[in-house]
Amino acid sequence: MLRHALPGQLPGMATLLWIIAVILVIAGIYVILARRDLLWGIVLIVLGFLVGPGGVSIFNV
């Protein structure tokens, strides 16, 4: 479920952040499985969770 834009945000910002978060998480899973680089995969997945508007977002401060 996507959130509506907060005051001062562009209307499509929540959707854009959600898409970026999904890309980061998928890239993290790819790095872990294909390249066998656990550290960078975890970093990308955590960044995806931080950027994503569905959870704790670093842009909502």
C-alpha positions in Angstrom: 0.0 0.0 0.0 1.5 3.3 -1.0 1.2 6.4 1.1 0.0 9.8 0.0 2.5 12.6 -0.3 3.3 14.4 2.9 3.1 18.2 2.9 6.1 19.5 1.0 6.6 16.4 -1.1 5.9 15.8 -4.7 2.8 13.6 -5.3 4.8 10.8 -7.0 7.6 10.8 -4.4 6.2 7.9 -2.3 5.9 5.8 -5.5 9.4 6.7 -6.6 10.9 5.8 -3.2 9.0 2.5 -3.2 10.4 1.6 -6.7 13.9 2.5 -5.6 13.6 0.4 -2.5 12.4 -2.6 -4.5 15.3 -2.2 -6.9 17.8 -2.0 -4.0 16.4 -5.1 -2.3 16.4 -7.1 -5.6 20.0 -5.9 -6.3 21.0 -7.0 -2.8 19.5 -10.5 -3.3 21.3 -10.7 -6.7 24.6 -9.7 -5.1 24.3 -12.3 -2.4 23.2 -15.2 -4.7 25.1 -14.5 -7.9 28.3 -12.8 -6.7 28.5 -14.4 -3.3 29.3 -11.1 -1.7 27.3 -11.2 1.6 28.4 -7.8 3.0 27.4 -5.7 0.0 24.1 -7.7 -0.4 23.2 -7.0 3.2 24.1 -3.3 2.7 21.9 -3.0 -0.3 18.9 -4.7 1.4 19.2 -2.5 4.5 19.3 0.6 2.2 16.2 -0.6 0.5 14.4 -0.9 3.8 15.6 2.6 4.9 14.6 4.3 1.6 11.3 2.5 1.2 8.2 4.5 2.1 6.4 1.4 3.5 8.7 1.1 6.5 11.2 3.4 8.3 12.1 5.9 5.7 15.2 8.1 6.1 13.4 10.8 4.1 10.5 11.3 6.6 12.6 13.1 9.2 
